[in-house]
Amino acid sequence: MPFINIKVLKGTLSEEKKKEMISRVTEVVAEIEARPIPKEKLQTTYLVCY
């Protein structure tokens, strides 16, 4: 179960962009981690975006 910590400069990303980043990074990590198991069967991935 990976733990991802992304730090960006304050005020550089809107809440919408943060949500998109979290979604896309989580998707990629789940896809890579899942090989050869389908990602739907994986446990939780944690992502923190400041």
C-alpha positions in Angstrom: 0.0 0.0 0.0 1.8 3.1 -1.2 1.8 6.5 0.6 2.2 9.4 -1.8 3.1 12.9 -0.5 3.0 15.7 -3.0 3.9 19.2 -2.0 3.2 22.3 -4.2 3.8 26.0 -3.6 0.9 27.6 -1.7 -1.7 29.2 -4.0 -0.4 27.5 -7.2 -3.2 25.0 -7.5 -6.9 25.5 -7.2 -9.0 23.0 -5.2 -10.3 21.6 -8.5 -6.7 21.1 -9.8 -5.7 19.4 -6.5 -8.7 17.0 -6.8 -7.7 16.2 -10.4 -4.1 15.6 -9.4 -5.1 13.3 -6.5 -7.4 11.4 -8.8 -5.0 11.0 -11.7 -2.0 10.1 -9.5 -4.0 7.6 -7.5 -5.2 6.0 -10.8 -1.7 5.6 -12.2 -0.3 4.2 -8.9 -3.2 1.7 -8.6 -2.6 0.6 -12.2 1.1 0.1 -11.7 0.7 -1.6 -8.3 -2.0 -3.9 -9.6 0.0 -5.6 -12.3 -0.8 -8.4 -12.8 -3.8 -8.2 -10.4 -6.8 -6.1 -11.5 -6.7 -2.7 -9.7 -10.3 -3.2 -8.5 -8.9 -5.8 -6.1 -6.3 -3.6 -4.5 -6.3 -2.2 -1.0 -6.1 1.5 -0.3 -3.6 4.0 -1.7 -3.0 7.1 0.4 -2.2 10.4 -1.2 -1.6 13.7 0.6 -1.6 16.9 -1.4 -0.6 20.1 0.4 
